[in-house]
Structure formats: structure tokens, C-alpha cells
């Protein structure tokens, strides 16, 4: 069973990254704060994509296999 990130979660994360990228372009305090958020969360997002989300994908596939007749 391949380790894959569920499509819905992948799309949600991509949207979050896009929104954060846009927020970093805002001038002033909001843009500055968004840049700090990106710095702080970058490693978290990497580890989540490498470790947690693929496991969730496998769990989802297992659950679906159990539910199917």
C-alpha cells in the first residue's frame, strides 16, 4: 500500500501555503507577521508532509477497505 497524502488534505495544505505566500506580500505589520509565521511553520509543514499525512492516507485506505464489503 503506497504512502500517499489524501487529496483533500493535500489541496487544503496547498491553499494554506498560497494564502500565507500572499499574506507575506502585504506591507506593514501583517506582512511582517506572515513572514514570521512562514519561518516558524516551514519545518512543521515539511515534517507533517513526510511523516504524518502519509500515515493518515494509509489509515484512510485501511478504513475504506474495512468498510467495503
mmJSON file of the N, C-alpha and C atoms, coordinates in Angstrom:
{"data_MODEL":{"atom_site":{
"group_PDB":["ATOM","ATOM","ATOM","ATOM","ATOM","ATOM","ATOM","ATOM","ATOM","ATOM","ATOM","ATOM","ATOM","ATOM","ATOM","ATOM","ATOM","ATOM","ATOM","ATOM","ATOM","ATOM","ATOM","ATOM","ATOM","ATOM","ATOM","ATOM","ATOM","ATOM","ATOM","ATOM","ATOM","ATOM","ATOM","ATOM","ATOM","ATOM","ATOM","ATOM","ATOM","ATOM","ATOM","ATOM","ATOM","ATOM","ATOM","ATOM","ATOM","ATOM","ATOM","ATOM","ATOM","ATOM","ATOM","ATOM","ATOM","ATOM","ATOM","ATOM","ATOM","ATOM","ATOM","ATOM","ATOM","ATOM","ATOM","ATOM","ATOM","ATOM","ATOM","ATOM","ATOM","ATOM","ATOM","ATOM","ATOM","ATOM","ATOM","ATOM","ATOM","ATOM","ATOM","ATOM","ATOM","ATOM","ATOM","ATOM","ATOM","ATOM","ATOM","ATOM","ATOM","ATOM","ATOM","ATOM","ATOM","ATOM","ATOM","ATOM","ATOM","ATOM","ATOM","ATOM","ATOM","ATOM","ATOM","ATOM","ATOM","ATOM","ATOM","ATOM","ATOM","ATOM","ATOM","ATOM","ATOM","ATOM","ATOM","ATOM","ATOM","ATOM","ATOM","ATOM","ATOM","ATOM","ATOM","ATOM","ATOM","ATOM","ATOM","ATOM","ATOM","ATOM","ATOM","ATOM","ATOM","ATOM","ATOM","ATOM","ATOM","ATOM","ATOM","ATOM","ATOM","ATOM","ATOM","ATOM","ATOM","ATOM","ATOM","ATOM","ATOM","ATOM","ATOM","ATOM","ATOM","ATOM","ATOM","ATOM","ATOM","ATOM","ATOM","ATOM","ATOM","ATOM","ATOM","ATOM","ATOM","ATOM","ATOM","ATOM","ATOM","ATOM","ATOM","ATOM","ATOM","ATOM","ATOM","ATOM","ATOM","ATOM","ATOM","ATOM","ATOM","ATOM","ATOM","ATOM","ATOM","ATOM","ATOM","ATOM","ATOM","ATOM","ATOM","ATOM","ATOM","ATOM","ATOM","ATOM","ATOM","ATOM","ATOM","ATOM","ATOM","ATOM","ATOM"],
"id":[1,2,3,4,5,6,7,8,9,10,11,12,13,14,15,16,17,18,19,20,21,22,23,24,25,26,27,28,29,30,31,32,33,34,35,36,37,38,39,40,41,42,43,44,45,46,47,48,49,50,51,52,53,54,55,56,57,58,59,60,61,62,63,64,65,66,67,68,69,70,71,72,73,74,75,76,77,78,79,80,81,82,83,84,85,86,87,88,89,90,91,92,93,94,95,96,97,98,99,100,101,102,103,104,105,106,107,108,109,110,111,112,113,114,115,116,117,118,119,120,121,122,123,124,125,126,127,128,129,130,131,132,133,134,135,136,137,138,139,140,141,142,143,144,145,146,147,148,149,150,151,152,153,154,155,156,157,158,159,160,161,162,163,164,165,166,167,168,169,170,171,172,173,174,175,176,177,178,179,180,181,182,183,184,185,186,187,188,189,190,191,192,193,194,195,196,197,198,199,200,201,202,203,204,205,206,207],
"type_symbol":["N","C","C","N","C","C","N","C","C","N","C","C","N","C","C","N","C","C","N","C","C","N","C","C","N","C","C","N","C","C","N","C","C","N","C","C","N","C","C","N","C","C","N","C","C","N","C","C","N","C","C","N","C","C","N","C","C","N","C","C","N","C","C","N","C","C","N","C","C","N","C","C","N","C","C","N","C","C","N","C","C","N","C","C","N","C","C","N","C","C","N","C","C","N","C","C","N","C","C","N","C","C","N","C","C","N","C","C","N","C","C","N","C","C","N","C","C","N","C","C","N","C","C","N","C","C","N","C","C","N","C","C","N","C","C","N","C","C","N","C","C","N","C","C","N","C","C","N","C","C","N","C","C","N","C","C","N","C","C","N","C","C","N","C","C","N","C","C","N","C","C","N","C","C","N","C","C","N","C","C","N","C","C","N","C","C","N","C","C","N","C","C","N","C","C","N","C","C","N","C","C","N","C","C","N","C","C"],
"label_atom_id":["N","CA","C","N","CA","C","N","CA","C","N","CA","C","N","CA","C","N","CA","C","N","CA","C","N","CA","C","N","CA","C","N","CA","C","N","CA","C","N","CA","C","N","CA","C","N","CA","C","N","CA","C","N","CA","C","N","CA","C","N","CA","C","N","CA","C","N","CA","C","N","CA","C","N","CA","C","N","CA","C","N","CA","C","N","CA","C","N","CA","C","N","CA","C","N","CA","C","N","CA","C","N","CA","C","N","CA","C","N","CA","C","N","CA","C","N","CA","C","N","CA","C","N","CA","C","N","CA","C","N","CA","C","N","CA","C","N","CA","C","N","CA","C","N","CA","C","N","CA","C","N","CA","C","N","CA","C","N","CA","C","N","CA","C","N","CA","C","N","CA","C","N","CA","C","N","CA","C","N","CA","C","N","CA","C","N","CA","C","N","CA","C","N","CA","C","N","CA","C","N","CA","C","N","CA","C","N","CA","C","N","CA","C","N","CA","C","N","CA","C","N","CA","C","N","CA","C","N","CA","C","N","CA","C","N","CA","C","N","CA","C"],
"label_alt_id":[null,null,null,null,null,null,null,null,null,null,null,null,null,null,null,null,null,null,null,null,null,null,null,null,null,null,null,null,null,null,null,null,null,null,null,null,null,null,null,null,null,null,null,null,null,null,null,null,null,null,null,null,null,null,null,null,null,null,null,null,null,null,null,null,null,null,null,null,null,null,null,null,null,null,null,null,null,null,null,null,null,null,null,null,null,null,null,null,null,null,null,null,null,null,null,null,null,null,null,null,null,null,null,null,null,null,null,null,null,null,null,null,null,null,null,null,null,null,null,null,null,null,null,null,null,null,null,null,null,null,null,null,null,null,null,null,null,null,null,null,null,null,null,null,null,null,null,null,null,null,null,null,null,null,null,null,null,null,null,null,null,null,null,null,null,null,null,null,null,null,null,null,null,null,null,null,null,null,null,null,null,null,null,null,null,null,null,null,null,null,null,null,null,null,null,null,null,null,null,null,null,null,null,null,null,null,null],
"label_comp_id":["UNK","UNK","UNK","UNK","UNK","UNK","UNK","UNK","UNK","UNK","UNK","UNK","UNK","UNK","UNK","UNK","UNK","UNK","UNK","UNK","UNK","UNK","UNK","UNK","UNK","UNK","UNK","UNK","UNK","UNK","UNK","UNK","UNK","UNK","UNK","UNK","UNK","UNK","UNK","UNK","UNK","UNK","UNK","UNK","UNK","UNK","UNK","UNK","UNK","UNK","UNK","UNK","UNK","UNK","UNK","UNK","UNK","UNK","UNK","UNK","UNK","UNK","UNK","UNK","UNK","UNK","UNK","UNK","UNK","UNK","UNK","UNK","UNK","UNK","UNK","UNK","UNK","UNK","UNK","UNK","UNK","UNK","UNK","UNK","UNK","UNK","UNK","UNK","UNK","UNK","UNK","UNK","UNK","UNK","UNK","UNK","UNK","UNK","UNK","UNK","UNK","UNK","UNK","UNK","UNK","UNK","UNK","UNK","UNK","UNK","UNK","UNK","UNK","UNK","UNK","UNK","UNK","UNK","UNK","UNK","UNK","UNK","UNK","UNK","UNK","UNK","UNK","UNK","UNK","UNK","UNK","UNK","UNK","UNK","UNK","UNK","UNK","UNK","UNK","UNK","UNK","UNK","UNK","UNK","UNK","UNK","UNK","UNK","UNK","UNK","UNK","UNK","UNK","UNK","UNK","UNK","UNK","UNK","UNK","UNK","UNK","UNK","UNK","UNK","UNK","UNK","UNK","UNK","UNK","UNK","UNK","UNK","UNK","UNK","UNK","UNK","UNK","UNK","UNK","UNK","UNK","UNK","UNK","UNK","UNK","UNK","UNK","UNK","UNK","UNK","UNK","UNK","UNK","UNK","UNK","UNK","UNK","UNK","UNK","UNK","UNK","UNK","UNK","UNK","UNK","UNK","UNK"],
"label_asym_id":["A","A","A","A","A","A","A","A","A","A","A","A","A","A","A","A","A","A","A","A","A","A","A","A","A","A","A","A","A","A","A","A","A","A","A","A","A","A","A","A","A","A","A","A","A","A","A","A","A","A","A","A","A","A","A","A","A","A","A","A","A","A","A","A","A","A","A","A","A","A","A","A","A","A","A","A","A","A","A","A","A","A","A","A","A","A","A","A","A","A","A","A","A","A","A","A","A","A","A","A","A","A","A","A","A","A","A","A","A","A","A","A","A","A","A","A","A","A","A","A","A","A","A","A","A","A","A","A","A","A","A","A","A","A","A","A","A","A","A","A","A","A","A","A","A","A","A","A","A","A","A","A","A","A","A","A","A","A","A","A","A","A","A","A","A","A","A","A","A","A","A","A","A","A","A","A","A","A","A","A","A","A","A","A","A","A","A","A","A","A","A","A","A","A","A","A","A","A","A","A","A","A","A","A","A","A","A"],
"label_entity_id":["1","1","1","1","1","1","1","1","1","1","1","1","1","1","1","1","1","1","1","1","1","1","1","1","1","1","1","1","1","1","1","1","1","1","1","1","1","1","1","1","1","1","1","1","1","1","1","1","1","1","1","1","1","1","1","1","1","1","1","1","1","1","1","1","1","1","1","1","1","1","1","1","1","1","1","1","1","1","1","1","1","1","1","1","1","1","1","1","1","1","1","1","1","1","1","1","1","1","1","1","1","1","1","1","1","1","1","1","1","1","1","1","1","1","1","1","1","1","1","1","1","1","1","1","1","1","1","1","1","1","1","1","1","1","1","1","1","1","1","1","1","1","1","1","1","1","1","1","1","1","1","1","1","1","1","1","1","1","1","1","1","1","1","1","1","1","1","1","1","1","1","1","1","1","1","1","1","1","1","1","1","1","1","1","1","1","1","1","1","1","1","1","1","1","1","1","1","1","1","1","1","1","1","1","1","1","1"],
"label_seq_id":[1,1,1,2,2,2,3,3,3,4,4,4,5,5,5,6,6,6,7,7,7,8,8,8,9,9,9,10,10,10,11,11,11,12,12,12,13,13,13,14,14,14,15,15,15,16,16,16,17,17,17,18,18,18,19,19,19,20,20,20,21,21,21,22,22,22,23,23,23,24,24,24,25,25,25,26,26,26,27,27,27,28,28,28,29,29,29,30,30,30,31,31,31,32,32,32,33,33,33,34,34,34,35,35,35,36,36,36,37,37,37,38,38,38,39,39,39,40,40,40,41,41,41,42,42,42,43,43,43,44,44,44,45,45,45,46,46,46,47,47,47,48,48,48,49,49,49,50,50,50,51,51,51,52,52,52,53,53,53,54,54,54,55,55,55,56,56,56,57,57,57,58,58,58,59,59,59,60,60,60,61,61,61,62,62,62,63,63,63,64,64,64,65,65,65,66,66,66,67,67,67,68,68,68,69,69,69],
"pdbx_PDB_ins_code":[null,null,null,null,null,null,null,null,null,null,null,null,null,null,null,null,null,null,null,null,null,null,null,null,null,null,null,null,null,null,null,null,null,null,null,null,null,null,null,null,null,null,null,null,null,null,null,null,null,null,null,null,null,null,null,null,null,null,null,null,null,null,null,null,null,null,null,null,null,null,null,null,null,null,null,null,null,null,null,null,null,null,null,null,null,null,null,null,null,null,null,null,null,null,null,null,null,null,null,null,null,null,null,null,null,null,null,null,null,null,null,null,null,null,null,null,null,null,null,null,null,null,null,null,null,null,null,null,null,null,null,null,null,null,null,null,null,null,null,null,null,null,null,null,null,null,null,null,null,null,null,null,null,null,null,null,null,null,null,null,null,null,null,null,null,null,null,null,null,null,null,null,null,null,null,null,null,null,null,null,null,null,null,null,null,null,null,null,null,null,null,null,null,null,null,null,null,null,null,null,null,null,null,null,null,null,null],
"Cartn_x":[0.851,0.0,0.905,0.781,1.662,1.304,2.328,2.099,1.774,0.552,0.149,-0.685,-0.582,-1.355,-2.753,-3.797,-5.152,-5.322,-5.977,-6.094,-6.699,-7.735,-8.353,-7.386,-6.573,-5.597,-4.498,-4.102,-3.08,-3.568,-4.802,-5.367,-5.484,-5.895,-6.028,-4.679,-3.644,-2.31,-1.797,-2.053,-1.62,-2.306,-3.589,-4.321,-3.734,-3.424,-2.831,-1.495,-0.672,0.621,0.429,-0.543,-0.821,-1.256,-2.157,-2.649,-1.533,-0.678,0.452,1.403,1.666,2.549,1.975,0.689,0.042,0.128,-0.062,-0.013,1.376,2.424,3.785,4.033,3.212,3.373,2.7,1.908,1.21,2.218,2.134,3.058,2.66,3.627,3.361,3.371,2.643,2.66,2.128,1.102,0.51,1.52,2.15,3.149,4.329,4.767,5.88,5.506,4.323,3.862,3.719,3.21,3.051,4.406,5.413,6.768,7.279,7.003,7.418,6.682,5.392,4.605,5.191,5.528,6.122,7.42,8.266,9.538,9.316,8.385,8.131,7.511,6.592,5.854,6.505,7.527,8.129,8.559,9.34,9.827,8.65,7.671,6.488,5.778,5.573,4.899,5.687,7.011,7.847,7.696,7.802,7.71,6.307,5.305,3.929,3.739,4.255,4.139,4.928,6.078,6.918,6.42,5.873,5.559,4.067,3.378,2.009,0.982,1.006,-0.051,-0.04,1.133,1.095,0.481,0.734,0.146,-1.37,-1.823,-3.268,-3.847,-3.113,-3.56,-3.714,-2.754,-2.836,-4.004,-4.173,-5.29,-6.62,-6.721,-7.945,-8.207,-7.163,-7.302,-7.691,-7.091,-7.431,-8.884,-9.3,-10.673,-11.649,-11.342,-12.227,-12.279,-11.15,-11.124,-11.942,-11.919,-12.669,-14.175,-14.538,-15.954,-16.56,-15.774,-16.286,-16.564,-17.663,-17.973,-16.975],
"Cartn_y":[-1.167,0.0,1.241,2.071,3.239,4.284,4.972,6.052,7.313,7.767,8.961,9.868,11.14,12.132,12.178,12.094,12.195,13.491,13.387,14.521,15.753,15.571,16.713,17.446,16.697,17.318,18.006,17.383,17.967,19.305,19.338,20.577,21.647,21.245,22.192,22.811,21.988,22.496,23.425,23.071,23.934,25.297,25.293,26.545,27.369,26.724,27.421,28.046,27.303,27.835,29.043,28.955,30.086,31.314,31.111,32.233,32.849,32.015,32.546,33.312,32.797,33.485,34.853,34.911,36.197,37.14,36.628,37.472,38.067,37.338,37.867,39.074,39.265,40.393,41.667,41.537,42.693,43.553,44.834,45.745,45.917,46.253,46.572,45.371,45.513,44.513,43.152,43.168,41.892,41.101,41.746,41.063,40.581,41.417,41.035,39.814,39.839,38.707,37.446,37.589,36.434,35.81,36.633,36.113,35.323,35.806,35.075,33.732,33.743,32.507,31.496,31.949,31.055,30.458,31.286,30.799,29.748,30.03,29.128,27.816,27.898,26.7,25.885,26.427,25.728,24.297,24.161,22.826,21.933,22.506,21.747,21.173,22.012,21.558,20.444,20.583,19.551,18.219,18.266,17.027,16.426,17.27,16.792,16.082,16.67,16.055,14.753,14.694,13.497,12.38,12.738,11.729,11.523,12.581,12.433,12.203,13.021,12.93,11.612,11.061,9.759,8.66,8.717,7.732,7.898,9.137,9.385,8.815,8.939,8.37,6.86,6.197,4.738,4.365,5.089,4.811,4.971,5.986,6.218,5.045,4.606,3.476,2.199,1.963,0.793,0.849,2.011,2.173,1.933,2.456,2.26,0.784,0.092,-1.323,-2.155,-1.765,-2.477,-2.242,-1.051,-0.689,-1.336,-1.472,-2.058,-3.537,-4.043,-5.483,-6.352],
"Cartn_z":[0.0,0.0,0.0,-1.048,-1.118,-0.064,0.399,1.345,0.555,0.664,-0.061,0.813,0.54,1.276,0.669,1.487,0.954,0.144,-0.993,-1.914,-1.242,-0.425,0.248,1.157,1.879,2.78,1.974,0.873,0.017,-0.541,-1.019,-1.558,-0.48,0.712,1.823,2.186,2.213,2.536,1.445,0.194,-0.908,-0.817,-0.473,-0.318,0.828,1.935,3.075,2.684,1.947,1.502,0.58,-0.324,-1.221,-0.428,0.53,1.328,2.171,2.741,3.51,2.601,1.418,0.474,0.12,-0.11,-0.42,0.769,1.957,3.157,3.362,2.952,3.115,2.217,1.202,0.276,0.783,1.828,2.387,3.145,2.948,3.64,5.104,5.89,7.279,8.196,9.299,10.366,9.904,9.067,8.626,7.805,6.851,6.033,6.854,7.785,8.658,9.505,10.064,10.876,10.019,8.808,7.923,7.604,7.399,7.136,8.335,9.529,10.733,10.836,10.515,10.548,9.568,8.369,7.367,7.901,8.506,9.051,10.132,11.014,12.139,11.663,10.716,10.312,9.196,8.55,7.413,7.778,8.803,9.211,9.631,10.3,10.703,9.474,8.466,7.246,6.563,6.521,5.903,6.627,7.936,8.724,8.627,8.638,8.513,7.177,6.092,4.773,4.681,5.357,5.302,6.211,7.364,8.378,8.637,8.988,9.487,8.381,7.353,6.34,5.559,5.205,4.544,5.419,6.713,7.63,7.671,7.663,7.62,6.337,5.227,3.958,4.033,4.647,4.803,5.705,6.796,7.706,6.989,6.159,5.39,4.442,3.739,2.824,3.564,4.721,5.522,5.99,6.467,6.936,5.791,4.617,3.48,3.073,3.171,2.822,3.813,5.081,6.098,5.916,5.551,5.401,4.16,3.1,1.856,2.073,1.453,1.612,0.894],
"occupancy":[1.0,1.0,1.0,1.0,1.0,1.0,1.0,1.0,1.0,1.0,1.0,1.0,1.0,1.0,1.0,1.0,1.0,1.0,1.0,1.0,1.0,1.0,1.0,1.0,1.0,1.0,1.0,1.0,1.0,1.0,1.0,1.0,1.0,1.0,1.0,1.0,1.0,1.0,1.0,1.0,1.0,1.0,1.0,1.0,1.0,1.0,1.0,1.0,1.0,1.0,1.0,1.0,1.0,1.0,1.0,1.0,1.0,1.0,1.0,1.0,1.0,1.0,1.0,1.0,1.0,1.0,1.0,1.0,1.0,1.0,1.0,1.0,1.0,1.0,1.0,1.0,1.0,1.0,1.0,1.0,1.0,1.0,1.0,1.0,1.0,1.0,1.0,1.0,1.0,1.0,1.0,1.0,1.0,1.0,1.0,1.0,1.0,1.0,1.0,1.0,1.0,1.0,1.0,1.0,1.0,1.0,1.0,1.0,1.0,1.0,1.0,1.0,1.0,1.0,1.0,1.0,1.0,1.0,1.0,1.0,1.0,1.0,1.0,1.0,1.0,1.0,1.0,1.0,1.0,1.0,1.0,1.0,1.0,1.0,1.0,1.0,1.0,1.0,1.0,1.0,1.0,1.0,1.0,1.0,1.0,1.0,1.0,1.0,1.0,1.0,1.0,1.0,1.0,1.0,1.0,1.0,1.0,1.0,1.0,1.0,1.0,1.0,1.0,1.0,1.0,1.0,1.0,1.0,1.0,1.0,1.0,1.0,1.0,1.0,1.0,1.0,1.0,1.0,1.0,1.0,1.0,1.0,1.0,1.0,1.0,1.0,1.0,1.0,1.0,1.0,1.0,1.0,1.0,1.0,1.0,1.0,1.0,1.0,1.0,1.0,1.0,1.0,1.0,1.0,1.0,1.0,1.0],
"B_iso_or_equiv":[0.0,0.0,0.0,0.0,0.0,0.0,0.0,0.0,0.0,0.0,0.0,0.0,0.0,0.0,0.0,0.0,0.0,0.0,0.0,0.0,0.0,0.0,0.0,0.0,0.0,0.0,0.0,0.0,0.0,0.0,0.0,0.0,0.0,0.0,0.0,0.0,0.0,0.0,0.0,0.0,0.0,0.0,0.0,0.0,0.0,0.0,0.0,0.0,0.0,0.0,0.0,0.0,0.0,0.0,0.0,0.0,0.0,0.0,0.0,0.0,0.0,0.0,0.0,0.0,0.0,0.0,0.0,0.0,0.0,0.0,0.0,0.0,0.0,0.0,0.0,0.0,0.0,0.0,0.0,0.0,0.0,0.0,0.0,0.0,0.0,0.0,0.0,0.0,0.0,0.0,0.0,0.0,0.0,0.0,0.0,0.0,0.0,0.0,0.0,0.0,0.0,0.0,0.0,0.0,0.0,0.0,0.0,0.0,0.0,0.0,0.0,0.0,0.0,0.0,0.0,0.0,0.0,0.0,0.0,0.0,0.0,0.0,0.0,0.0,0.0,0.0,0.0,0.0,0.0,0.0,0.0,0.0,0.0,0.0,0.0,0.0,0.0,0.0,0.0,0.0,0.0,0.0,0.0,0.0,0.0,0.0,0.0,0.0,0.0,0.0,0.0,0.0,0.0,0.0,0.0,0.0,0.0,0.0,0.0,0.0,0.0,0.0,0.0,0.0,0.0,0.0,0.0,0.0,0.0,0.0,0.0,0.0,0.0,0.0,0.0,0.0,0.0,0.0,0.0,0.0,0.0,0.0,0.0,0.0,0.0,0.0,0.0,0.0,0.0,0.0,0.0,0.0,0.0,0.0,0.0,0.0,0.0,0.0,0.0,0.0,0.0,0.0,0.0,0.0,0.0,0.0,0.0],
"pdbx_formal_charge":[null,null,null,null,null,null,null,null,null,null,null,null,null,null,null,null,null,null,null,null,null,null,null,null,null,null,null,null,null,null,null,null,null,null,null,null,null,null,null,null,null,null,null,null,null,null,null,null,null,null,null,null,null,null,null,null,null,null,null,null,null,null,null,null,null,null,null,null,null,null,null,null,null,null,null,null,null,null,null,null,null,null,null,null,null,null,null,null,null,null,null,null,null,null,null,null,null,null,null,null,null,null,null,null,null,null,null,null,null,null,null,null,null,null,null,null,null,null,null,null,null,null,null,null,null,null,null,null,null,null,null,null,null,null,null,null,null,null,null,null,null,null,null,null,null,null,null,null,null,null,null,null,null,null,null,null,null,null,null,null,null,null,null,null,null,null,null,null,null,null,null,null,null,null,null,null,null,null,null,null,null,null,null,null,null,null,null,null,null,null,null,null,null,null,null,null,null,null,null,null,null,null,null,null,null,null,null],
"auth_seq_id":[1,1,1,2,2,2,3,3,3,4,4,4,5,5,5,6,6,6,7,7,7,8,8,8,9,9,9,10,10,10,11,11,11,12,12,12,13,13,13,14,14,14,15,15,15,16,16,16,17,17,17,18,18,18,19,19,19,20,20,20,21,21,21,22,22,22,23,23,23,24,24,24,25,25,25,26,26,26,27,27,27,28,28,28,29,29,29,30,30,30,31,31,31,32,32,32,33,33,33,34,34,34,35,35,35,36,36,36,37,37,37,38,38,38,39,39,39,40,40,40,41,41,41,42,42,42,43,43,43,44,44,44,45,45,45,46,46,46,47,47,47,48,48,48,49,49,49,50,50,50,51,51,51,52,52,52,53,53,53,54,54,54,55,55,55,56,56,56,57,57,57,58,58,58,59,59,59,60,60,60,61,61,61,62,62,62,63,63,63,64,64,64,65,65,65,66,66,66,67,67,67,68,68,68,69,69,69],
"auth_comp_id":["UNK","UNK","UNK","UNK","UNK","UNK","UNK","UNK","UNK","UNK","UNK","UNK","UNK","UNK","UNK","UNK","UNK","UNK","UNK","UNK","UNK","UNK","UNK","UNK","UNK","UNK","UNK","UNK","UNK","UNK","UNK","UNK","UNK","UNK","UNK","UNK","UNK","UNK","UNK","UNK","UNK","UNK","UNK","UNK","UNK","UNK","UNK","UNK","UNK","UNK","UNK","UNK","UNK","UNK","UNK","UNK","UNK","UNK","UNK","UNK","UNK","UNK","UNK","UNK","UNK","UNK","UNK","UNK","UNK","UNK","UNK","UNK","UNK","UNK","UNK","UNK","UNK","UNK","UNK","UNK","UNK","UNK","UNK","UNK","UNK","UNK","UNK","UNK","UNK","UNK","UNK","UNK","UNK","UNK","UNK","UNK","UNK","UNK","UNK","UNK","UNK","UNK","UNK","UNK","UNK","UNK","UNK","UNK","UNK","UNK","UNK","UNK","UNK","UNK","UNK","UNK","UNK","UNK","UNK","UNK","UNK","UNK","UNK","UNK","UNK","UNK","UNK","UNK","UNK","UNK","UNK","UNK","UNK","UNK","UNK","UNK","UNK","UNK","UNK","UNK","UNK","UNK","UNK","UNK","UNK","UNK","UNK","UNK","UNK","UNK","UNK","UNK","UNK","UNK","UNK","UNK","UNK","UNK","UNK","UNK","UNK","UNK","UNK","UNK","UNK","UNK","UNK","UNK","UNK","UNK","UNK","UNK","UNK","UNK","UNK","UNK","UNK","UNK","UNK","UNK","UNK","UNK","UNK","UNK","UNK","UNK","UNK","UNK","UNK","UNK","UNK","UNK","UNK","UNK","UNK","UNK","UNK","UNK","UNK","UNK","UNK","UNK","UNK","UNK","UNK","UNK","UNK"],
"auth_asym_id":["A","A","A","A","A","A","A","A","A","A","A","A","A","A","A","A","A","A","A","A","A","A","A","A","A","A","A","A","A","A","A","A","A","A","A","A","A","A","A","A","A","A","A","A","A","A","A","A","A","A","A","A","A","A","A","A","A","A","A","A","A","A","A","A","A","A","A","A","A","A","A","A","A","A","A","A","A","A","A","A","A","A","A","A","A","A","A","A","A","A","A","A","A","A","A","A","A","A","A","A","A","A","A","A","A","A","A","A","A","A","A","A","A","A","A","A","A","A","A","A","A","A","A","A","A","A","A","A","A","A","A","A","A","A","A","A","A","A","A","A","A","A","A","A","A","A","A","A","A","A","A","A","A","A","A","A","A","A","A","A","A","A","A","A","A","A","A","A","A","A","A","A","A","A","A","A","A","A","A","A","A","A","A","A","A","A","A","A","A","A","A","A","A","A","A","A","A","A","A","A","A","A","A","A","A","A","A"],
"auth_atom_id":["N","CA","C","N","CA","C","N","CA","C","N","CA","C","N","CA","C","N","CA","C","N","CA","C","N","CA","C","N","CA","C","N","CA","C","N","CA","C","N","CA","C","N","CA","C","N","CA","C","N","CA","C","N","CA","C","N","CA","C","N","CA","C","N","CA","C","N","CA","C","N","CA","C","N","CA","C","N","CA","C","N","CA","C","N","CA","C","N","CA","C","N","CA","C","N","CA","C","N","CA","C","N","CA","C","N","CA","C","N","CA","C","N","CA","C","N","CA","C","N","CA","C","N","CA","C","N","CA","C","N","CA","C","N","CA","C","N","CA","C","N","CA","C","N","CA","C","N","CA","C","N","CA","C","N","CA","C","N","CA","C","N","CA","C","N","CA","C","N","CA","C","N","CA","C","N","CA","C","N","CA","C","N","CA","C","N","CA","C","N","CA","C","N","CA","C","N","CA","C","N","CA","C","N","CA","C","N","CA","C","N","CA","C","N","CA","C","N","CA","C","N","CA","C","N","CA","C","N","CA","C","N","CA","C","N","CA","C","N","CA","C"],
"pdbx_PDB_model_num":[1,1,1,1,1,1,1,1,1,1,1,1,1,1,1,1,1,1,1,1,1,1,1,1,1,1,1,1,1,1,1,1,1,1,1,1,1,1,1,1,1,1,1,1,1,1,1,1,1,1,1,1,1,1,1,1,1,1,1,1,1,1,1,1,1,1,1,1,1,1,1,1,1,1,1,1,1,1,1,1,1,1,1,1,1,1,1,1,1,1,1,1,1,1,1,1,1,1,1,1,1,1,1,1,1,1,1,1,1,1,1,1,1,1,1,1,1,1,1,1,1,1,1,1,1,1,1,1,1,1,1,1,1,1,1,1,1,1,1,1,1,1,1,1,1,1,1,1,1,1,1,1,1,1,1,1,1,1,1,1,1,1,1,1,1,1,1,1,1,1,1,1,1,1,1,1,1,1,1,1,1,1,1,1,1,1,1,1,1,1,1,1,1,1,1,1,1,1,1,1,1,1,1,1,1,1,1]
}}}
